[in-house]
Every structure is written in C-alpha cells, then in structure tokens.
Amino acid sequence: MIKFFQGVTIVFLLFIIWIIFSANTGGNNIFFEFVNWLPFGDKIGHFFLFGCLTLGVNFAFNFKKFTFWEVLPLGTFLVSVFVLIEELSQGFLPNRTLDVADLLADGLGIVSFTFIGNVLSKKGFFGLRVTNK
C-alpha cells in the first residue's frame, strides 16, 4: 500500500508543480477559472492542495518522524519547507504577489491534514501504522 501512496503523491506533486508553473508564467487554465469562480476559492485551494500533499507525503513516508524531534512527521516538514520557499518566491516574480493569507491557508491545511493523517495512521488506515524509524 505504501507504493500506491508514493505513486499517487508523486502524481499529485507534479499536478501542483504544473499549477505553480502556470501561475508563475501567467497562464490560464480551467483550474484557475474554477478557483476564481468559487468564493474564497484561492484560499480554499491553498488549504486543500497543500493539505492533501502533506497527507500524501506523510503516508508515503509511513509517517516517519525525526529522530531528534519525534513530534513532527518528516513529510510535514518537507512540504512546509516547499510551501515556504514557493510562497516567498512569489515576491520576486512579476506575475505573482506575495500574500500572507495564502501562506496562512497553506499552513492551516498542512496542520489540519497532518492531524487527520496521524489519526488515520494510528487507527491502521489501509494497514499503515505510525513508525518512529
């Protein structure tokens, strides 16, 4: 089952990279049209995109935790660093704007889906269990 989560997570990460590339280059697609039509669609999108990515990465890593800090799953840390770099880079791009509300929505999604993932993994969701290795 881990291989399945790894594959789905890689595909989802590629989807997010495509969205970021499209936004950075000023492209327009059906995803952006839907987000713009939906009230608070941008913030909802940030919440769910990076929350789901966090959930997928954590399951793909079987909720591996840092050996020196066993509270934070490795996947949550990696997605958080990715999000922080991506959001801060927007301040340097002409087609993008650095928005603290986007960063807040990203963070809320990451925290929420880390919690959901921890609950699911402790209950043995799809046979996965939290490991500290």
C-alpha positions as CSV (number, residue, x, y, z in Angstrom):
1,M,0.0,0.0,0.0
2,I,3.0,2.3,0.6
3,K,3.9,2.1,-3.1
4,F,0.4,3.2,-4.0
5,F,0.6,6.3,-1.8
6,Q,4.0,7.1,-3.1
7,G,2.8,6.9,-6.7
8,V,-0.4,9.0,-6.0
9,T,1.7,11.5,-4.1
10,I,4.2,11.9,-7.0
11,V,1.4,12.5,-9.5
12,F,-0.2,15.0,-7.1
13,L,3.1,16.8,-6.6
14,L,3.5,17.0,-10.4
15,F,0.0,18.5,-10.6
16,I,0.9,21.1,-8.0
17,I,4.1,21.9,-9.8
18,W,2.1,22.4,-13.1
19,I,-0.3,24.8,-11.2
20,I,2.7,26.8,-9.8
21,F,4.4,26.9,-13.2
22,S,1.1,28.1,-14.9
23,A,0.6,30.8,-12.3
24,N,4.3,31.9,-12.4
25,T,4.1,32.3,-16.2
26,G,0.7,34.0,-16.3
27,G,-1.0,31.0,-17.8
28,N,-4.7,30.4,-17.5
29,N,-6.5,27.1,-17.3
30,I,-9.8,25.5,-16.2
31,F,-8.5,25.0,-12.7
32,F,-7.8,28.8,-12.3
33,E,-11.2,29.6,-13.7
34,F,-12.9,27.4,-11.2
35,V,-10.9,28.8,-8.3
36,N,-11.8,32.4,-9.4
37,W,-15.5,31.5,-9.7
38,L,-15.6,30.0,-6.2
39,P,-15.9,32.4,-3.3
40,F,-12.5,32.3,-1.4
41,G,-11.5,29.7,-4.0
42,D,-7.8,30.7,-3.9
43,K,-7.6,30.2,-0.1
44,I,-9.6,27.0,-0.2
45,G,-7.4,25.8,-3.0
46,H,-4.2,26.5,-1.0
47,F,-5.7,24.8,2.1
48,F,-6.6,21.6,0.2
49,L,-3.8,21.4,-2.3
50,F,-1.0,21.6,0.3
51,G,-3.0,19.8,3.0
52,C,-3.6,16.8,0.7
53,L,0.0,16.9,-0.4
54,T,1.1,16.8,3.2
55,L,-1.2,13.8,3.9
56,G,0.1,12.0,0.8
57,V,3.8,12.6,1.6
58,N,3.3,11.6,5.2
59,F,1.6,8.3,4.2
60,A,4.2,7.8,1.5
61,F,6.9,8.1,4.2
62,N,4.7,6.0,6.6
63,F,4.7,8.9,9.0
64,K,8.4,8.7,9.6
65,K,9.4,11.2,12.3
66,F,12.6,13.0,13.0
67,T,14.8,11.1,15.5
68,F,15.7,14.3,17.3
69,W,12.1,15.7,17.4
70,E,9.5,12.9,17.4
71,V,6.5,15.3,17.2
72,L,6.9,16.4,13.6
73,P,6.5,14.0,10.7
74,L,9.2,14.2,8.1
75,G,6.6,14.7,5.3
76,T,5.0,17.7,7.1
77,F,8.4,19.3,7.4
78,L,9.3,18.7,3.8
79,V,6.0,20.1,2.5
80,S,6.3,23.1,4.9
81,V,9.7,24.0,3.5
82,F,8.5,23.6,-0.1
83,V,5.5,25.8,0.6
84,L,7.5,28.5,2.4
85,I,10.0,28.7,-0.5
86,E,7.3,28.7,-3.1
87,E,5.2,31.4,-1.4
88,L,8.3,33.6,-0.6
89,S,9.5,33.3,-4.2
90,Q,6.3,35.0,-5.4
91,G,7.7,38.3,-4.1
92,F,10.3,38.2,-6.8
93,L,8.0,37.2,-9.7
94,P,6.2,39.8,-11.9
95,N,3.1,37.7,-12.4
96,R,2.7,36.8,-8.7
97,T,2.1,38.6,-5.4
98,L,3.3,37.5,-2.0
99,D,0.2,37.0,0.1
100,V,0.4,36.3,3.8
101,A,-3.2,35.0,3.6
102,D,-2.1,32.3,1.1
103,L,0.7,31.3,3.5
104,L,-1.8,31.1,6.3
105,A,-4.2,28.9,4.3
106,D,-1.2,26.7,3.3
107,G,-0.2,26.4,7.0
108,L,-3.7,25.6,8.2
109,G,-4.0,22.9,5.5
110,I,-0.7,21.4,6.4
111,V,-1.5,21.3,10.2
112,S,-5.1,20.0,9.6
113,F,-4.1,17.2,7.3
114,T,-1.1,16.3,9.5
115,F,-3.6,15.8,12.3
116,I,-6.0,13.9,10.1
117,G,-3.2,11.7,8.9
118,N,-2.0,11.0,12.4
119,V,-5.5,9.9,13.5
120,L,-5.9,7.7,10.4
121,S,-2.5,6.1,10.8
122,K,-3.0,5.3,14.5
123,K,-6.2,3.5,13.6
124,G,-4.4,1.5,11.0
125,F,-5.9,3.1,7.9
126,F,-5.0,0.9,4.9
127,G,-2.8,-1.2,7.2
128,L,-0.4,1.7,7.8
129,R,0.9,2.4,11.3
130,V,2.9,5.3,12.7
131,T,6.6,4.5,12.8
132,N,9.4,6.3,14.5
133,K,12.2,4.8,12.4
